Amino acid sequence: MEIYQLRTFVTVAQQGHLTQAAELLHLSQPAVTAQIKAIEEEVGMPLFERTAGGVMLTLAGQELLPRAQDILASARQLLDHARSLKGPLTGKVQIGITLTPNVLRVGPWVAGLAERFPLLEVCLHQGVTGDVLNAVRKKELDAGFYLGKNPYVNVHTLLLAQLRLRIVMPKGWLARINAANPKELGRLPWVGISQFSSLSKIVSELWRELNIAPKKVSECDNLFTAAELVQAGIGLALLREEDALHAAECGVVDLVPEIVKMAELQFVYPADRAEDPVLRALIAGLRPVWGLGGDLTV
């Protein structure tokens, strides 16, 4: 039995679907099926059974999964240790960023990395939050910044901060409603958020909490475009509290009082690279920038 076969077994078990596992492994579905069949033939028993929605582990598969995960973890640790023996970190690392660099504190972070690891090149790619998380999951990016809850077991997260979000509306609209009754916010149009952005899920969560189902007008995939649309009189939107307060002080929007929505700002990276020397360096560099404390050694 080969390491790559164990990796396929674990990925299929985690995803519960051959097609999704094949996508993550950058293999064809027939190749994944063939590897699972080869493992099952070698152990002499079925490890998966088909369901209406995909596949699920048999009792034997459930028994073997933790041991397979331990073997893969040991193999990764061996490889990471071997890489650490090579000396200074070198090469390129691809990072996905969302929001704006100043909000993410990218400048101080990259400056600190450049000082400690002058041979490591940090490449930054601006993207929509959902796209960044998916690219990290598929290992098209080494790591990234993500706003919201991470649903993937094969992606690890480092919580950087809890961002406070506030509801803003076009100037003068606050007088149209009874602000003491949150359901009134459902009578007004809202700026729609693209389904590819995690902000869409955050807004949907807020609507469920307020028990409203407002009409969506227009659509965008980031907070900054949403702010422009609010100022243009399109509808309501969520903004970072700092931006919402500033816009309200400047007299260009109305701020809905009292209602605050919290969102997790996280650094995300592939779970199976948690001990990678480069990722450890990236995380160690984030801790002082965000005041997280912890081990800064690499």
C-alpha positions as CSV (number, residue, x, y, z in Angstrom):
1,M,0.0,0.0,0.0
2,E,1.4,3.4,-1.1
3,I,1.2,6.8,0.6
4,Y,-0.7,8.3,-2.3
5,Q,-3.3,5.6,-2.0
6,L,-3.7,6.3,1.7
7,R,-4.1,10.0,0.8
8,T,-6.8,9.2,-1.6
9,F,-8.6,7.0,1.0
10,V,-8.5,9.8,3.6
11,T,-9.7,12.5,1.1
12,V,-12.6,10.4,-0.1
13,A,-13.6,9.7,3.5
14,Q,-13.4,13.4,4.4
15,Q,-15.4,14.5,1.4
16,G,-17.9,11.7,1.2
17,H,-17.9,12.1,-2.6
18,L,-15.6,10.7,-5.3
19,T,-15.9,13.7,-7.6
20,Q,-15.1,16.2,-4.9
21,A,-12.1,14.1,-3.7
22,A,-10.8,13.8,-7.3
23,E,-11.0,17.6,-7.6
24,L,-8.9,18.1,-4.5
25,L,-6.4,15.5,-5.5
26,H,-6.1,16.8,-9.0
27,L,-7.0,13.4,-10.4
28,S,-9.8,12.0,-12.6
29,Q,-12.7,10.3,-10.9
30,P,-11.8,6.9,-12.5
31,A,-8.3,7.2,-11.1
32,V,-9.7,7.8,-7.6
33,T,-12.1,4.9,-8.0
34,A,-9.2,2.6,-9.1
35,Q,-7.1,3.6,-6.1
36,I,-9.9,2.9,-3.7
37,K,-10.5,-0.5,-5.4
38,A,-6.8,-1.3,-5.1
39,I,-6.8,-0.6,-1.4
40,E,-9.9,-2.6,-0.8
41,E,-8.4,-5.5,-2.7
42,E,-5.3,-5.3,-0.7
43,V,-7.0,-5.3,2.7
44,G,-9.6,-7.8,1.5
45,M,-12.7,-5.9,2.5
46,P,-14.9,-3.0,1.3
47,L,-14.0,0.4,2.9
48,F,-16.9,2.4,1.4
49,E,-20.5,1.9,0.5
50,R,-22.4,4.0,-2.0
51,T,-25.2,6.3,-0.8
52,A,-27.7,8.6,-2.6
53,G,-25.4,11.5,-2.0
54,G,-22.0,9.9,-2.5
55,V,-20.1,7.4,-0.4
56,M,-19.7,6.6,3.3
57,L,-17.2,4.5,5.3
58,T,-18.1,0.9,6.2
59,L,-17.3,-0.2,9.8
60,A,-14.0,-1.4,8.5
61,G,-13.3,1.9,6.9
62,Q,-14.1,3.8,10.1
63,E,-11.7,1.5,12.0
64,L,-8.8,2.1,9.5
65,L,-9.3,5.9,8.9
66,P,-7.6,7.1,12.1
67,R,-4.6,4.9,11.4
68,A,-4.3,6.1,7.8
69,Q,-4.4,9.7,9.0
70,D,-1.7,9.0,11.6
71,I,0.5,7.4,8.8
72,L,0.0,10.4,6.6
73,A,0.8,12.8,9.5
74,S,4.0,11.0,10.2
75,A,5.0,11.1,6.6
76,R,4.4,14.8,6.5
77,Q,6.4,15.4,9.6
78,L,9.3,13.5,8.2
79,L,9.2,15.6,5.0
80,D,8.8,18.8,6.9
81,H,11.8,18.0,9.2
82,A,13.9,17.1,6.1
83,R,13.0,20.5,4.6
84,S,13.9,22.3,7.8
85,L,17.4,20.8,7.5
86,K,18.0,22.6,4.3
87,G,18.6,25.9,6.1
88,P,17.0,29.3,5.3
89,L,13.5,29.3,3.8
90,T,13.5,30.0,0.1
91,G,11.1,30.1,-2.8
92,K,7.7,31.6,-3.4
93,V,4.6,31.4,-1.3
94,Q,1.2,32.3,-2.8
95,I,-1.2,34.1,-0.5
96,G,-4.9,35.1,-1.2
97,I,-6.0,38.4,0.4
98,T,-9.5,39.8,0.8
99,L,-10.8,43.1,2.2
100,T,-8.0,45.7,2.0
101,P,-4.3,45.3,2.8
102,N,-4.5,47.8,5.7
103,V,-7.4,45.9,7.3
104,L,-5.4,42.6,7.0
105,R,-2.2,44.3,8.2
106,V,-0.4,42.9,5.2
107,G,2.3,45.5,5.2
108,P,3.7,44.9,8.6
109,W,3.4,41.2,8.2
110,V,5.2,41.0,4.9
111,A,7.8,43.4,6.1
112,G,8.5,41.2,9.1
113,L,8.8,38.1,6.9
114,A,11.2,39.9,4.5
115,E,13.4,40.8,7.4
116,R,13.5,37.3,8.9
117,F,13.5,35.3,5.6
118,P,15.0,37.5,2.8
119,L,15.0,34.5,0.4
120,L,11.3,33.9,0.8
121,E,9.1,35.7,-1.8
122,V,5.6,36.4,-0.7
123,C,3.2,36.7,-3.6
124,L,-0.2,38.3,-2.8
125,H,-3.4,37.7,-4.9
126,Q,-6.5,39.8,-4.3
127,G,-9.7,37.8,-4.5
128,V,-13.3,37.2,-3.3
129,T,-13.4,35.6,0.1
130,G,-15.1,32.4,-1.0
131,D,-12.7,32.0,-4.0
132,V,-9.7,32.4,-1.7
133,L,-11.0,29.7,0.7
134,N,-11.7,27.3,-2.2
135,A,-8.3,27.9,-3.8
136,V,-6.6,27.1,-0.4
137,R,-8.8,24.0,-0.1
138,K,-7.7,22.9,-3.6
139,K,-4.0,23.9,-2.9
140,E,-4.0,26.5,-5.7
141,L,-2.9,28.9,-3.0
142,D,-0.6,28.2,0.0
143,A,-2.7,30.2,2.4
144,G,-5.1,33.2,2.6
145,F,-7.3,35.5,4.6
146,Y,-10.9,34.6,4.9
147,L,-13.9,36.3,6.5
148,G,-16.5,33.9,8.0
149,K,-16.8,30.4,9.2
150,N,-14.7,27.7,7.6
151,P,-16.7,24.6,6.6
152,Y,-13.9,22.4,5.4
153,V,-12.1,19.7,7.5
154,N,-9.1,19.8,5.2
155,V,-8.5,23.5,5.9
156,H,-7.1,24.8,9.2
157,T,-7.6,28.3,10.5
158,L,-5.9,30.8,12.7
159,L,-8.4,33.3,14.2
160,L,-7.0,36.8,13.8
161,A,-9.9,38.9,15.0
162,Q,-13.6,39.2,15.4
163,L,-14.7,42.0,13.1
164,R,-17.7,44.1,14.0
165,L,-20.1,44.8,11.2
166,R,-22.9,47.5,11.1
167,I,-25.9,48.2,9.0
168,V,-25.9,51.4,7.0
169,M,-28.6,52.8,4.7
170,P,-28.8,55.8,2.3
171,K,-28.9,59.2,3.9
172,G,-32.4,60.1,5.1
173,W,-33.8,56.6,5.0
174,L,-33.6,56.1,8.8
175,A,-36.6,58.5,9.1
176,R,-38.7,56.1,7.0
177,I,-38.8,53.3,9.7
178,N,-39.1,52.7,13.3
179,A,-35.5,51.8,14.1
180,A,-36.5,50.2,17.4
181,N,-38.2,47.4,15.4
182,P,-35.6,45.4,13.5
183,K,-38.3,43.9,11.3
184,E,-38.8,47.3,9.7
185,L,-35.4,46.8,8.0
186,G,-37.0,44.0,5.9
187,R,-39.3,46.6,4.2
188,L,-36.3,48.3,2.6
189,P,-34.2,47.1,-0.3
190,W,-30.7,45.7,0.4
191,V,-27.6,45.6,-1.7
192,G,-27.1,42.0,-2.8
193,I,-23.9,40.1,-2.1
194,S,-22.5,37.6,-4.6
195,Q,-22.9,33.9,-3.6
196,F,-19.1,33.5,-4.2
197,S,-18.4,35.8,-1.3
198,S,-18.6,34.6,2.3
199,L,-20.2,38.0,3.0
200,S,-23.4,36.5,1.4
201,K,-23.6,33.9,4.2
202,I,-22.9,36.5,6.9
203,V,-25.7,38.8,5.5
204,S,-28.1,35.8,5.3
205,E,-27.2,34.9,8.9
206,L,-28.1,38.4,10.0
207,W,-31.4,38.3,8.1
208,R,-32.3,35.1,9.9
209,E,-31.4,36.6,13.2
210,L,-33.6,39.6,12.5
211,N,-36.4,37.4,10.9
212,I,-36.5,39.4,7.7
213,A,-36.4,38.6,4.0
214,P,-35.8,41.9,2.2
215,K,-35.7,42.5,-1.5
216,K,-32.1,42.5,-3.0
217,V,-31.2,45.3,-5.4
218,S,-28.1,45.1,-7.5
219,E,-25.2,42.8,-6.5
220,C,-21.5,43.1,-5.6
221,D,-18.8,40.9,-4.0
222,N,-17.1,43.2,-1.5
223,L,-17.8,45.7,1.3
224,F,-16.3,48.7,-0.5
225,T,-18.5,48.5,-3.6
226,A,-21.5,47.9,-1.2
227,A,-20.6,51.2,0.6
228,E,-20.6,53.1,-2.7
229,L,-24.0,51.6,-3.6
230,V,-25.4,52.6,-0.2
231,Q,-24.2,56.2,-0.7
232,A,-25.8,56.2,-4.2
233,G,-29.2,55.4,-2.6
234,I,-29.5,51.8,-3.8
235,G,-30.2,50.1,-0.5
236,L,-28.9,48.9,2.9
237,A,-25.7,47.0,3.5
238,L,-23.3,45.6,6.1
239,L,-20.0,47.5,6.5
240,R,-17.1,47.2,8.9
241,E,-17.9,49.2,12.0
242,E,-15.0,51.6,11.4
243,D,-16.1,52.3,7.9
244,A,-19.8,52.6,8.9
245,L,-19.0,55.1,11.7
246,H,-16.8,57.2,9.4
247,A,-19.4,57.3,6.7
248,A,-22.1,58.3,9.2
249,E,-19.8,61.0,10.7
250,C,-19.2,62.4,7.1
251,G,-23.0,62.6,6.7
252,V,-23.2,60.3,3.6
253,V,-25.1,57.4,5.2
254,D,-27.5,56.7,8.1
255,L,-26.2,54.2,10.7
256,V,-28.7,51.7,12.1
257,P,-28.3,51.9,15.9
258,E,-27.5,49.1,18.2
259,I,-27.4,46.2,15.7
260,V,-23.9,44.6,15.4
261,K,-23.0,41.5,13.4
262,M,-19.7,39.7,14.3
263,A,-17.6,38.0,11.7
264,E,-14.5,35.9,12.1
265,L,-11.4,37.1,10.2
266,Q,-9.2,34.1,9.8
267,F,-5.9,33.0,8.2
268,V,-6.6,29.7,6.4
269,Y,-4.2,27.0,5.1
270,P,-4.3,23.3,4.1
271,A,-4.6,21.1,7.1
272,D,-2.0,18.7,5.9
273,R,0.6,21.4,5.7
274,A,0.3,22.6,9.3
275,E,3.9,21.5,10.1
276,D,5.4,22.9,6.9
277,P,8.3,25.2,7.8
278,V,7.0,27.9,5.4
279,L,3.5,27.9,6.8
280,R,4.9,27.9,10.4
281,A,6.9,31.0,9.4
282,L,3.9,32.7,8.0
283,I,1.9,32.0,11.1
284,A,4.7,33.0,13.4
285,G,4.9,36.3,11.5
286,L,1.2,36.9,12.0
287,R,1.1,36.5,15.7
288,P,3.0,39.7,16.7
289,V,1.2,41.7,14.0
290,W,-2.2,40.7,15.4
291,G,-1.1,40.5,19.1
292,L,-1.9,36.8,19.3
293,G,1.1,35.7,21.3
294,G,2.3,32.2,21.1
295,D,5.5,30.6,19.7
296,L,7.4,32.8,17.3
297,T,10.2,30.3,16.6
298,V,10.4,28.5,13.3
